[in-house]
Amino acid sequence: MTAAETGRGDKPLVRIDGVTKRFGDAPAALDAVSGMIGGGAITGLVGPDGAGKTTLIRLMTGLMLPDTGTMEVLGFDTRKNPAGIQAAIGYMPQRFGLYEDLSVQENLDLYADLRGLPKSERASAFDELLTFTDLKRFTGRLAGKLSGGMKQKLGLACALLKKPRLLLLDEPGVGVDPISRRDLWKMVENLTKEGIGVLWSTAYLDEAEACDHVLLLNQGKLLFSGKPDDMTGRVSDRVFRVSGMTGRRRQVLAGLLQADGVIDGVIQGEAIRLVAAKDKKPDIGSAGDGATLAPAPPRFEDAFIDMLGGGPGGRSRLAEAQEPTKGDDDRPVIEAKGLTKRFGDFTAADNISFDIRRGEIFGLLGPNGAGKSTTFKMLCGLLKPTGGEGRVAGFDLRRDAAEARNQLGYMAQKFSLYGDLTVMQNLEFFSGVYGLRGKHRRERIDLMASIFDFGRHVSQPAKDLPLGLKQRLALACAVMHEPRALFLDEPTSGVDPITRREFWTHINALVEKGVTVLVTTHFMDEAEYCDRISLIYRGRSIALGSPDELKARVATKELPDPTMEDAFIALVQQSEAEDAA
């Protein structure tokens, strides 16, 4: 790879040559990785959690040393002069290296001291960075009280107190809503115009497409190095859109994923997006006589799935073992009637109303701090509403909370498992919590262990599992008692694309058995799986409809075919304009 390939800079800022790093007896966190990072460009370090991204970044900072291979950063060998590197770079760690009990200004003051910024330069630097990040109005607010996007902006400001030649950002967009992510991208793009080299680590594959250059990691190995277009070019003539289908789209997708010539497929509103095998045309006969097949633009994720050998197919053993849920299709399974939650003078959720029918996926979307998590927590009984009411399977969450919780399964990316308990102990604990007893309890535990292939991991603490297995375990625990409703709170953040496909194959198939799903997500492509979406902003529901209906609301001559992200941002901006009028 030449220096020109790394970006717009003439000389690489980072040279990585055959770097390997191991921790104990585990497989190599990095396995003979080589690459370059240029100046004046954004290099994407892309891959799922556990791919080796954070390890590689820490090696660049000199905080760790490689077992074998060499790394040179800004002309310094990381083994010989880590202090020289640390004085010259900007670094924003993944785990938010700010002090949440200090204000925005106090964090800036502290980092200015740590970075040795002369007091004579501080006023102008603070003013420039607070303007750049739009945080001037919040200098007195505690960092812990900021939204996720504002925290990331403050972290970026602290990393830029002394203008670096190289800026290392470890997953700055994780858990951040589309508006905040777009703001962060604009800020970082402006930095590259000053010649700064930026390494942007991410598990969001759509972010890879915005980079000048990409290093793609998976399980410690470098799978690809080059321009994003070179990656998507692998599948340029193999991506299709199926429309005009007969029957329920989830059933059609499951059938198409088993069809000859199809290696991957996802729901996209009322249509289905397919990736074909090389030199194969997808067989869409199972989609009905009226179905049509048209070429679609390829995405980075399409090419990544192709590189990994294709998706998991359309079969769900979990759903096959599930008895169809009972209930009246005309009666809502989940109901929100005027739900309101106040914390002192602050209204987090204001008169939220909707209902979700049997066998429906309903999405709660919204920027960080908008009130969607508050609404979600009220509906699954974790938070008592100030006003209004919520019901699950007919049970009032105020009066019959225990009965309501027995009808639902809850899954979150964090906190829904007990890390110090083993896989088997988690399965046993949750089966007991959900009231399973005797032979039936043992049968369900054995079934979950078999379906999700926990075999050799049953004695392993949950905290030590790879993220994909943690997600499978969390889903197994949530569906142990065959609930009528599933509450999914950011369920796939950070997992690899194959595991995400596997997860949604299970969810789609469970919905076909009558299970009702309420989901929050920052993945806009996952929002396409929803039958309907409520967009929450400033504590209110500002839009309600199907993905295609929300996209149609913001379509213009200039943007005739908007994405869900375009719709999300446009609807929020419309709401802001209406509030300001």
TIZA-146369 format. One line per 5 residues: number of its first residue (from 0); their letters; for each residue x, y, z of C-alpha. Coordinates in pm, 1 decimal. Example, Ala and Ser with C-alpha at 12.3 -4.5 7.8 and 13.67 -1.06 7.14 Angstrom:
2
0	AS	1230.0/-450.0/780.0 ~ 1367.0/-106.0/714.0 .
END
This chain:
581
0	MTAAE	0.0/0.0/0.0 ~ 142.5/338.6/-99.1 ~ 131.1/653.0/110.1 ~ -107.4/808.6/-140.1 ~ -354.9/530.6/-71.6 .
5	TGRGD	-378.9/627.2/295.1 ~ -541.6/963.8/231.0 ~ -456.7/1313.4/109.3 ~ -131.5/1343.3/305.4 ~ 201.3/1275.8/131.9 .
10	KPLVR	366.5/1103.6/425.7 ~ 191.5/847.5/645.7 ~ 144.5/955.8/1006.8 ~ 126.3/594.9/1125.6 ~ 306.0/287.9/991.3 .
15	IDGVT	197.6/-55.4/1118.0 ~ 411.6/-351.4/1018.7 ~ 318.8/-708.7/1113.1 ~ 180.2/-616.4/1456.7 ~ 59.2/-901.6/1676.2 .
20	KRFGD	-80.5/-868.0/2028.9 ~ -202.0/-1143.6/2261.3 ~ -356.2/-1142.3/2607.5 ~ -294.0/-1467.3/2793.9 ~ -397.8/-1787.0/2617.8 .
25	APAAL	-681.4/-1628.6/2419.2 ~ -660.9/-1603.8/2039.0 ~ -454.1/-1309.3/1918.2 ~ -630.6/-975.9/1966.0 ~ -430.1/-858.8/1663.9 .
30	DAVSG	-277.1/-1104.9/1421.1 ~ 5.7/-976.3/1194.5 ~ -170.3/-648.6/1109.2 ~ -5.1/-404.8/868.7 ~ -128.2/-69.2/738.9 .
35	MIGGG	-86.3/308.0/720.9 ~ -273.9/619.8/829.8 ~ -233.7/942.1/634.2 ~ -271.4/1310.3/719.8 ~ -553.4/1536.6/610.1 .
40	AITGL	-794.7/1244.5/583.3 ~ -1030.6/1029.0/786.5 ~ -918.5/668.4/816.5 ~ -1190.8/436.0/937.3 ~ -1087.6/154.9/1171.6 .
45	VGPDG	-1392.4/-61.4/1114.8 ~ -1514.3/-386.1/1267.4 ~ -1748.4/-535.1/1529.6 ~ -1675.1/-530.3/1902.0 ~ -1389.9/-767.1/1979.7 .
50	AGKTT	-1230.8/-721.1/1636.0 ~ -915.0/-559.9/1784.2 ~ -987.8/-191.0/1719.1 ~ -928.7/-60.4/2072.1 ~ -614.5/-273.3/2110.9 .
55	LIRLM	-470.8/-125.5/1789.8 ~ -548.5/231.0/1902.6 ~ -386.1/175.5/2243.2 ~ -76.7/44.2/2068.1 ~ -68.6/366.0/1862.9 .
60	TGLML	-76.1/576.6/2180.4 ~ 215.1/384.5/2331.3 ~ -1.7/274.2/2624.5 ~ 70.7/-86.4/2521.4 ~ 347.5/-246.6/2318.5 .
65	PDTGT	310.2/-509.9/2044.3 ~ 433.0/-863.5/2107.1 ~ 580.6/-877.5/1757.7 ~ 601.1/-631.4/1470.6 ~ 668.9/-258.6/1475.5 .
70	MEVLG	462.2/59.0/1489.1 ~ 576.2/410.7/1408.0 ~ 359.0/711.6/1497.4 ~ 451.5/1064.0/1381.4 ~ 804.5/938.7/1324.6 .
75	FDTRK	838.0/792.9/1676.2 ~ 884.1/421.8/1741.9 ~ 621.1/324.9/2000.1 ~ 871.7/107.0/2185.7 ~ 1137.3/378.4/2213.6 .
80	NPAGI	947.9/704.7/2259.4 ~ 588.7/664.9/2378.8 ~ 607.9/998.9/2565.0 ~ 684.7/1181.7/2239.2 ~ 378.6/1024.5/2078.4 .
85	QAAIG	149.5/1104.2/2370.8 ~ 256.1/1469.7/2367.7 ~ 175.8/1507.9/1996.9 ~ -153.6/1321.0/1947.8 ~ -514.1/1375.0/2049.7 .
90	YMPQR	-689.1/1069.8/2194.1 ~ -1054.7/1022.1/2278.3 ~ -1104.0/682.7/2446.3 ~ -1408.7/462.9/2400.8 ~ -1506.3/455.0/2767.4 .
95	FGLYE	-1556.6/831.8/2790.1 ~ -1248.4/966.1/2969.9 ~ -1424.1/1261.9/3128.9 ~ -1517.7/1330.8/3489.7 ~ -1895.9/1322.7/3516.9 .
100	DLSVQ	-1908.2/1506.7/3849.9 ~ -1719.8/1802.7/3698.7 ~ -1882.2/2065.8/3478.8 ~ -1803.5/2114.8/3109.9 ~ -1570.3/2404.2/3195.2 .
105	ENLDL	-1404.2/2214.9/3480.9 ~ -1330.4/1923.2/3248.5 ~ -1170.2/2160.8/2999.0 ~ -964.4/2321.1/3277.7 ~ -847.8/1980.3/3402.2 .
110	YADLR	-747.1/1857.2/3056.5 ~ -571.2/2186.1/2985.5 ~ -361.9/2122.7/3298.3 ~ -293.5/1761.0/3197.0 ~ -193.2/1866.3/2844.3 .
115	GLPKS	26.8/2150.4/2969.3 ~ -162.7/2419.3/2780.4 ~ -16.6/2761.3/2878.8 ~ -261.9/2975.8/3075.7 ~ -212.7/3261.7/2829.6 .
120	ERASA	-355.0/3044.3/2548.9 ~ -650.0/2895.2/2736.3 ~ -915.9/3163.1/2692.4 ~ -885.7/3165.7/2314.3 ~ -859.9/2782.8/2294.6 .
125	FDELL	-1166.6/2734.1/2514.9 ~ -1367.1/2989.3/2315.6 ~ -1272.9/2825.2/1983.9 ~ -1354.6/2472.8/2103.2 ~ -1680.2/2565.5/2277.1 .
130	TFTDL	-1791.1/2742.4/1958.9 ~ -1676.2/2449.0/1744.1 ~ -1872.6/2197.3/1954.7 ~ -2168.6/2428.1/2028.7 ~ -2122.6/2379.5/2403.8 .
135	KRFTG	-2096.1/2745.1/2507.7 ~ -2445.5/2735.0/2659.5 ~ -2355.3/2439.0/2879.4 ~ -2022.8/2529.3/3043.3 ~ -2178.9/2509.8/3390.7 .
140	RLAGK	-2356.8/2177.2/3336.9 ~ -2212.3/1861.6/3491.6 ~ -2069.4/1624.5/3230.1 ~ -2278.9/1344.1/3375.1 ~ -2595.2/1543.1/3293.8 .
145	LSGGM	-2510.4/1580.6/2924.0 ~ -2675.0/1370.1/2653.4 ~ -2466.3/1104.9/2480.2 ~ -2395.9/1327.0/2181.1 ~ -2295.8/1623.8/2397.7 .
150	KQKLG	-2060.2/1402.2/2600.2 ~ -1888.7/1297.5/2278.5 ~ -1854.2/1661.0/2170.9 ~ -1697.7/1749.0/2506.9 ~ -1462.2/1451.3/2477.0 .
155	LACAL	-1361.1/1574.5/2131.8 ~ -1299.3/1925.9/2267.7 ~ -1072.8/1788.4/2542.1 ~ -876.4/1585.2/2284.8 ~ -822.2/1899.5/2074.1 .
160	LKKPR	-697.1/2135.7/2346.9 ~ -351.5/2123.6/2192.1 ~ -402.3/2098.1/1815.3 ~ -267.0/1750.2/1729.4 ~ -127.8/1621.9/1401.3 .
165	LLLLD	-305.9/1291.0/1465.3 ~ -645.0/1248.7/1634.8 ~ -745.7/900.9/1754.8 ~ -1120.4/856.3/1816.4 ~ -1225.3/522.4/1965.8 .
170	EPGVG	-1589.2/462.1/1865.4 ~ -1708.3/824.0/1903.0 ~ -2043.4/741.5/1742.0 ~ -2142.7/442.0/1955.1 ~ -2484.0/485.2/2117.6 .
175	VDPIS	-2518.5/831.3/1963.1 ~ -2828.4/932.2/1767.4 ~ -2806.1/1013.3/1392.4 ~ -2818.6/1390.8/1443.5 ~ -2529.3/1392.2/1691.8 .
180	RRDLW	-2333.1/1150.2/1473.8 ~ -2375.5/1376.6/1172.4 ~ -2263.0/1677.1/1379.3 ~ -1952.5/1488.9/1492.8 ~ -1870.1/1395.1/1134.3 .
185	KMVEN	-1891.5/1757.3/1019.7 ~ -1658.0/1863.6/1300.8 ~ -1404.6/1595.5/1216.8 ~ -1419.8/1668.0/842.2 ~ -1337.9/2031.9/918.7 .
190	LTKEG	-1031.6/1919.5/1115.8 ~ -893.7/1725.5/818.1 ~ -902.0/2046.5/612.2 ~ -634.5/2174.2/850.8 ~ -416.8/1874.4/767.1 .
195	IGVLW	-496.1/1674.2/1081.3 ~ -503.7/1298.6/1031.4 ~ -804.8/1133.8/1196.3 ~ -853.7/769.2/1288.6 ~ -1225.5/704.3/1344.7 .
200	STAYL	-1295.5/365.6/1502.2 ~ -1646.2/230.9/1450.7 ~ -1869.5/-74.5/1451.0 ~ -2124.7/112.6/1234.8 ~ -2058.3/-4.4/882.0 .
205	DEAEA	-2244.6/289.3/726.8 ~ -1980.1/517.4/882.5 ~ -1712.1/330.9/685.2 ~ -1861.0/466.6/363.1 ~ -1791.7/825.4/478.2 .
210	CDHVL	-1419.6/761.8/536.6 ~ -1138.7/838.6/291.5 ~ -968.0/510.2/370.4 ~ -1072.1/200.1/565.5 ~ -892.1/-63.7/770.3 .
215	LLNQG	-1141.9/-347.7/822.4 ~ -1073.5/-579.6/1117.2 ~ -1248.6/-898.4/1219.2 ~ -1131.9/-1133.6/1496.9 ~ -792.5/-963.8/1504.6 .
220	KLLFS	-721.5/-1001.1/1133.7 ~ -703.4/-724.4/875.3 ~ -954.7/-823.5/604.6 ~ -938.8/-512.1/389.0 ~ -736.2/-192.9/349.0 .
225	GKPDD	-835.0/64.9/89.7 ~ -1103.1/307.7/-23.2 ~ -1461.0/223.6/77.5 ~ -1569.0/219.4/-287.4 ~ -1318.4/-55.3/-358.1 .
230	MTGRV	-1487.6/-267.4/-92.1 ~ -1844.2/-204.9/-207.1 ~ -1729.9/-270.8/-562.0 ~ -1704.8/-639.4/-469.8 ~ -2084.6/-663.0/-487.1 .
235	SDRVF	-2164.2/-375.6/-724.2 ~ -2381.7/-586.8/-954.7 ~ -2516.6/-828.7/-692.6 ~ -2750.9/-615.8/-478.9 ~ -3123.6/-607.8/-558.6 .
240	RVSGM	-3451.5/-466.6/-430.8 ~ -3758.6/-690.4/-430.5 ~ -4095.7/-514.1/-433.4 ~ -4457.3/-600.5/-511.3 ~ -4449.1/-910.5/-292.7 .
245	TGRRR	-4748.3/-1126.7/-206.8 ~ -4790.8/-1212.4/161.1 ~ -4623.4/-1095.4/479.9 ~ -4278.9/-951.5/416.6 ~ -4115.5/-1140.6/706.7 .
250	QVLAG	-4233.5/-1474.8/572.8 ~ -4122.3/-1374.8/224.3 ~ -3776.8/-1275.8/353.8 ~ -3737.0/-1607.6/535.8 ~ -3821.0/-1791.4/214.0 .
255	LLQAD	-3588.1/-1579.8/-0.9 ~ -3296.7/-1635.1/239.6 ~ -3331.4/-2009.1/175.3 ~ -3352.4/-1958.2/-202.8 ~ -3077.9/-2050.2/-445.4 .
260	GVIDG	-2836.2/-1766.9/-522.0 ~ -2917.4/-1551.4/-214.9 ~ -2643.0/-1492.6/45.2 ~ -2805.4/-1211.9/245.6 ~ -3130.1/-1021.3/278.0 .
265	VIQGE	-3294.2/-757.3/497.0 ~ -3630.4/-584.6/515.4 ~ -3636.4/-229.3/380.4 ~ -3976.2/-78.7/453.8 ~ -4229.1/-263.6/237.9 .
270	AIRLV	-3950.7/-400.0/16.4 ~ -3667.8/-650.4/67.7 ~ -3300.5/-593.5/-8.4 ~ -3105.5/-897.5/-132.5 ~ -2739.6/-975.1/-198.3 .
275	AAKDK	-2678.3/-1245.8/-456.8 ~ -2395.7/-1497.0/-478.1 ~ -2135.6/-1435.4/-745.5 ~ -2261.5/-1513.2/-1097.8 ~ -2609.0/-1596.0/-959.4 .
280	KPDIG	-2944.1/-1428.4/-1008.7 ~ -3171.4/-1457.5/-703.5 ~ -3471.7/-1683.8/-736.6 ~ -3764.0/-1472.3/-609.7 ~ -4039.5/-1717.8/-701.1 .
285	SAGDG	-4142.1/-1750.7/-336.9 ~ -4219.4/-1374.4/-325.5 ~ -4529.3/-1417.0/-544.7 ~ -4618.0/-1363.0/-909.4 ~ -4628.4/-984.3/-877.0 .
290	ATLAP	-4280.5/-949.5/-723.0 ~ -4021.3/-754.3/-919.6 ~ -3641.7/-755.6/-893.1 ~ -3446.3/-433.8/-955.5 ~ -3076.9/-343.8/-904.4 .
295	APPRF	-2995.0/-147.0/-587.1 ~ -2682.5/48.7/-484.4 ~ -2436.1/-166.2/-285.8 ~ -2337.9/-85.6/72.8 ~ -2019.8/-148.1/267.8 .
300	EDAFI	-2209.1/-391.5/489.8 ~ -2319.7/-593.9/185.6 ~ -1956.5/-643.6/88.5 ~ -1851.6/-729.0/444.5 ~ -2118.9/-998.2/471.8 .
305	DMLGG	-2008.7/-1133.9/134.7 ~ -1647.2/-1140.3/255.3 ~ -1755.7/-1335.8/565.7 ~ -1927.8/-1597.2/349.5 ~ -2287.1/-1474.3/364.2 .
310	GPGGR	-2559.0/-1440.2/626.0 ~ -2708.4/-1709.0/852.3 ~ -3010.0/-1789.3/635.3 ~ -3378.1/-1754.4/715.9 ~ -3444.7/-2042.3/955.4 .
315	SRLAE	-3506.5/-1980.1/1327.2 ~ -3499.3/-2286.1/1551.8 ~ -3609.5/-2056.9/1834.4 ~ -3932.9/-1967.1/1658.7 ~ -3988.9/-2325.0/1543.5 .
320	AQEPT	-3994.4/-2430.0/1910.6 ~ -4229.6/-2145.2/2006.0 ~ -4600.7/-2207.6/2047.9 ~ -4813.5/-1940.5/1873.5 ~ -4912.0/-1673.8/2125.3 .
325	KGDDD	-5277.4/-1655.6/2217.5 ~ -5480.5/-1340.6/2210.5 ~ -5730.2/-1124.8/2028.9 ~ -5568.1/-969.4/1721.0 ~ -5793.9/-663.2/1760.0 .
330	RPVIE	-5685.2/-593.9/2118.2 ~ -5351.4/-416.8/2175.7 ~ -5081.9/-614.9/2355.7 ~ -4892.3/-299.3/2458.7 ~ -5073.5/30.1/2527.3 .
335	AKGLT	-4948.0/377.5/2615.5 ~ -5219.4/626.8/2708.4 ~ -5097.7/976.8/2786.2 ~ -4777.8/848.1/2951.2 ~ -4600.5/1133.1/3125.6 .
340	KRFGD	-4287.9/1136.9/3341.2 ~ -4151.3/1437.3/3526.9 ~ -3827.8/1463.3/3720.3 ~ -3878.2/1776.3/3929.3 ~ -3943.5/2061.1/3685.7 .
345	FTAAD	-3819.6/1861.1/3387.6 ~ -4069.8/1667.3/3174.9 ~ -3890.0/1371.5/3019.5 ~ -4198.8/1224.0/2852.3 ~ -4508.4/1428.6/2777.6 .
350	NISFD	-4844.9/1266.8/2699.2 ~ -4709.6/977.0/2490.5 ~ -4984.2/760.7/2336.7 ~ -4979.1/461.2/2101.9 ~ -5085.2/97.2/2096.8 .
355	IRRGE	-4912.5/-211.4/1955.4 ~ -5104.4/-506.5/1816.2 ~ -5027.0/-875.3/1835.9 ~ -4746.3/-975.9/1598.4 ~ -4625.3/-619.9/1535.9 .
360	IFGLL	-4276.9/-465.6/1567.2 ~ -4300.2/-110.7/1699.1 ~ -3995.6/116.1/1712.6 ~ -3918.3/403.1/1948.9 ~ -3666.0/633.9/1784.0 .
365	GPNGA	-3528.4/965.8/1894.2 ~ -3214.0/1167.1/1966.7 ~ -3025.1/1113.6/2292.3 ~ -3217.3/1270.2/2578.2 ~ -3541.9/1292.6/2378.7 .
370	GKSTT	-3744.6/1072.4/2615.7 ~ -3760.9/740.4/2430.1 ~ -3573.8/547.3/2701.2 ~ -3800.6/698.1/2967.1 ~ -4107.7/589.5/2769.3 .
375	FKMLC	-3959.7/243.7/2717.6 ~ -3883.7/200.5/3087.6 ~ -4234.0/305.6/3190.1 ~ -4388.0/48.5/2956.2 ~ -4179.6/-241.1/3084.5 .
380	GLLKP	-4245.1/-153.2/3448.2 ~ -3897.9/-20.9/3535.7 ~ -4016.1/337.0/3590.6 ~ -4339.2/460.6/3748.2 ~ -4520.8/719.8/3533.6 .
385	TGGEG	-4616.9/1058.6/3674.8 ~ -4933.7/1055.2/3466.9 ~ -5120.4/844.2/3214.5 ~ -5117.9/467.5/3204.4 ~ -4943.8/176.0/3036.6 .
390	RVAGF	-5070.1/-177.6/2982.2 ~ -4908.7/-503.6/2876.9 ~ -5136.4/-792.7/2775.8 ~ -5425.8/-611.1/2943.4 ~ -5248.4/-566.7/3279.9 .
395	DLRRD	-5213.8/-214.5/3417.0 ~ -4848.8/-140.7/3497.0 ~ -4947.2/56.3/3808.9 ~ -5190.9/-190.1/3967.3 ~ -5078.4/-524.8/3820.8 .
400	AAEAR	-4705.4/-471.1/3764.8 ~ -4602.9/-826.8/3857.2 ~ -4860.5/-984.4/3624.4 ~ -4763.0/-748.0/3342.7 ~ -4391.5/-828.7/3379.4 .
405	NQLGY	-4466.5/-1201.5/3357.6 ~ -4609.4/-1140.4/3010.0 ~ -4298.6/-971.0/2875.3 ~ -3934.8/-1049.5/2807.3 ~ -3675.1/-773.3/2845.9 .
410	MAQKF	-3343.1/-751.2/2664.0 ~ -3087.4/-472.9/2667.6 ~ -2734.9/-447.5/2536.4 ~ -2620.7/-374.0/2891.6 ~ -2733.3/-477.7/3237.7 .
415	SLYGD	-2978.5/-753.0/3142.0 ~ -2731.4/-1028.4/3238.0 ~ -2539.3/-1099.4/3557.3 ~ -2173.7/-1092.0/3458.7 ~ -2040.2/-1292.0/3752.3 .
420	LTVMQ	-2287.0/-1574.7/3690.7 ~ -2204.9/-1840.3/3433.3 ~ -2409.0/-1895.0/3119.5 ~ -2595.9/-2182.6/3285.5 ~ -2651.6/-1988.6/3607.5 .
425	NLEFF	-2801.6/-1698.0/3409.8 ~ -3036.2/-1938.2/3229.6 ~ -3138.8/-2097.6/3559.2 ~ -3182.6/-1762.9/3734.0 ~ -3404.1/-1607.9/3465.4 .
430	SGVYG	-3612.1/-1922.7/3425.4 ~ -3683.6/-1902.9/3799.2 ~ -3759.3/-1529.2/3787.0 ~ -4013.0/-1594.3/3512.9 ~ -4180.6/-1864.9/3717.9 .
435	LRGKH	-4072.2/-2178.8/3530.9 ~ -4065.8/-2489.8/3746.8 ~ -3980.2/-2860.0/3739.6 ~ -3955.3/-3053.6/3414.9 ~ -4073.0/-2765.3/3198.2 .
440	RRERI	-3799.0/-2540.9/3338.4 ~ -3526.5/-2796.7/3260.0 ~ -3664.8/-2854.2/2910.6 ~ -3660.1/-2481.3/2832.6 ~ -3304.9/-2438.3/2964.7 .
445	DLMAS	-3180.8/-2735.2/2760.5 ~ -3361.0/-2603.2/2453.4 ~ -3202.1/-2256.3/2484.2 ~ -2855.3/-2411.0/2533.5 ~ -2904.7/-2619.8/2220.5 .
450	IFDFG	-3056.0/-2350.1/1995.6 ~ -2788.3/-2092.8/2078.0 ~ -2500.7/-2343.3/2088.3 ~ -2387.7/-2258.1/2443.2 ~ -2235.5/-2608.4/2487.4 .
455	RHVSQ	-1870.1/-2538.9/2571.6 ~ -1954.0/-2198.5/2725.0 ~ -2206.6/-2306.7/2991.3 ~ -1952.7/-2276.7/3275.5 ~ -1807.4/-1947.0/3153.3 .
460	PAKDL	-1898.2/-1620.7/3335.0 ~ -2124.4/-1403.4/3121.2 ~ -1888.2/-1106.1/3152.4 ~ -1612.7/-1302.2/2975.7 ~ -1822.1/-1395.3/2671.6 .
465	PLGLK	-1766.5/-1235.0/2330.5 ~ -2032.8/-972.2/2261.9 ~ -2216.1/-1189.1/2009.5 ~ -2256.0/-1470.0/2262.4 ~ -2364.6/-1221.7/2530.7 .
470	QRLAL	-2637.0/-1106.6/2295.8 ~ -2751.4/-1463.5/2229.4 ~ -2759.1/-1533.2/2602.8 ~ -2957.3/-1216.4/2672.2 ~ -3211.9/-1314.5/2406.0 .
475	ACAVM	-3232.4/-1671.3/2541.8 ~ -3302.1/-1539.9/2892.9 ~ -3564.0/-1295.1/2762.8 ~ -3764.3/-1559.1/2573.4 ~ -3721.4/-1843.5/2823.6 .
480	HEPRA	-4087.3/-1820.4/2935.4 ~ -4233.7/-1765.3/2584.0 ~ -4354.8/-1410.5/2654.0 ~ -4632.0/-1240.1/2459.5 ~ -4427.1/-920.3/2433.9 .
485	LFLDE	-4053.3/-856.8/2387.1 ~ -3890.2/-530.0/2495.6 ~ -3560.1/-476.8/2310.6 ~ -3349.0/-180.1/2423.2 ~ -3057.6/-116.0/2181.7 .
490	PTSGV	-3019.2/-494.7/2146.8 ~ -2753.6/-518.1/1872.9 ~ -2517.7/-226.2/1935.1 ~ -2160.6/-326.0/1850.8 ~ -2220.9/-685.9/1741.0 .
495	DPITR	-2092.1/-816.4/1409.2 ~ -2323.5/-807.4/1105.6 ~ -2370.6/-1186.2/1093.4 ~ -2487.6/-1192.2/1457.1 ~ -2720.4/-898.3/1386.6 .
500	REFWT	-2872.5/-1090.2/1095.3 ~ -2912.3/-1399.8/1314.2 ~ -3080.7/-1191.8/1585.0 ~ -3334.3/-1037.4/1347.1 ~ -3403.3/-1375.0/1185.4 .
505	HINAL	-3516.9/-1493.9/1530.5 ~ -3718.4/-1177.7/1601.2 ~ -3891.8/-1177.0/1263.2 ~ -3984.4/-1543.2/1300.5 ~ -4113.3/-1492.4/1658.0 .
510	VEKGV	-4332.5/-1207.4/1535.9 ~ -4482.2/-1444.5/1281.1 ~ -4580.2/-1662.8/1580.0 ~ -4769.0/-1365.7/1725.7 ~ -4504.7/-1219.4/1960.5 .
515	TVLVT	-4527.6/-840.1/1992.0 ~ -4203.7/-638.0/1992.6 ~ -4113.2/-290.9/2120.6 ~ -3760.1/-188.9/2018.3 ~ -3530.8/112.4/2053.9 .
520	THFMD	-3234.0/143.1/1820.8 ~ -2984.4/388.9/1674.6 ~ -2936.4/166.0/1368.4 ~ -3159.0/324.3/1106.2 ~ -3149.0/10.8/890.7 .
525	EAEYC	-3295.3/-182.6/1186.8 ~ -3579.2/68.7/1204.6 ~ -3682.8/-63.6/862.5 ~ -3786.5/-391.7/1030.9 ~ -4056.1/-206.3/1225.6 .
530	DRISL	-4419.8/-208.5/1117.8 ~ -4463.5/133.3/1276.8 ~ -4237.9/388.5/1443.0 ~ -4294.1/664.3/1697.8 ~ -4031.8/937.5/1672.8 .
535	IYRGR	-3980.1/1095.8/2016.4 ~ -3829.0/1444.2/2048.7 ~ -3819.3/1677.9/2348.3 ~ -4044.2/1441.0/2537.4 ~ -4319.2/1433.3/2272.7 .
540	SIALG	-4412.1/1200.4/1990.2 ~ -4359.7/1414.4/1678.3 ~ -4429.3/1146.0/1415.5 ~ -4604.2/810.0/1401.0 ~ -4623.9/577.2/1102.6 .
545	SPDEL	-4457.6/303.3/901.5 ~ -4096.7/350.3/784.3 ~ -4215.9/413.4/429.3 ~ -4476.1/666.0/550.4 ~ -4215.9/861.2/750.1 .
550	KARVA	-3975.7/862.5/455.6 ~ -4253.0/979.4/221.5 ~ -4325.4/1274.7/454.3 ~ -3979.0/1420.6/394.4 ~ -3930.1/1329.9/27.0 .
555	TKELP	-3851.6/1626.5/-199.9 ~ -3750.5/1683.9/-561.0 ~ -3391.4/1712.6/-442.9 ~ -3423.9/1397.9/-226.9 ~ -3689.1/1176.8/-389.2 .
560	DPTME	-3581.7/856.3/-213.0 ~ -3477.3/949.0/144.2 ~ -3325.1/699.7/384.6 ~ -3455.4/643.3/737.4 ~ -3168.1/857.8/863.8 .
565	DAFIA	-3273.5/1138.9/628.6 ~ -3632.2/1105.5/757.6 ~ -3518.3/1103.3/1121.3 ~ -3316.0/1422.4/1083.7 ~ -3569.6/1606.1/866.6 .
570	LVQQS	-3861.6/1532.1/1101.5 ~ -3665.1/1652.3/1405.0 ~ -3566.6/1970.0/1219.1 ~ -3930.2/2028.1/1116.9 ~ -4035.6/1992.6/1480.9 .
575	EAEDA	-3769.2/2242.6/1589.7 ~ -3888.3/2490.7/1326.3 ~ -4251.1/2452.7/1440.6 ~ -4152.4/2506.4/1805.2 ~ -3955.0/2817.8/1711.8 .
580	A	-4239.8/2968.2/1505.9 .
END
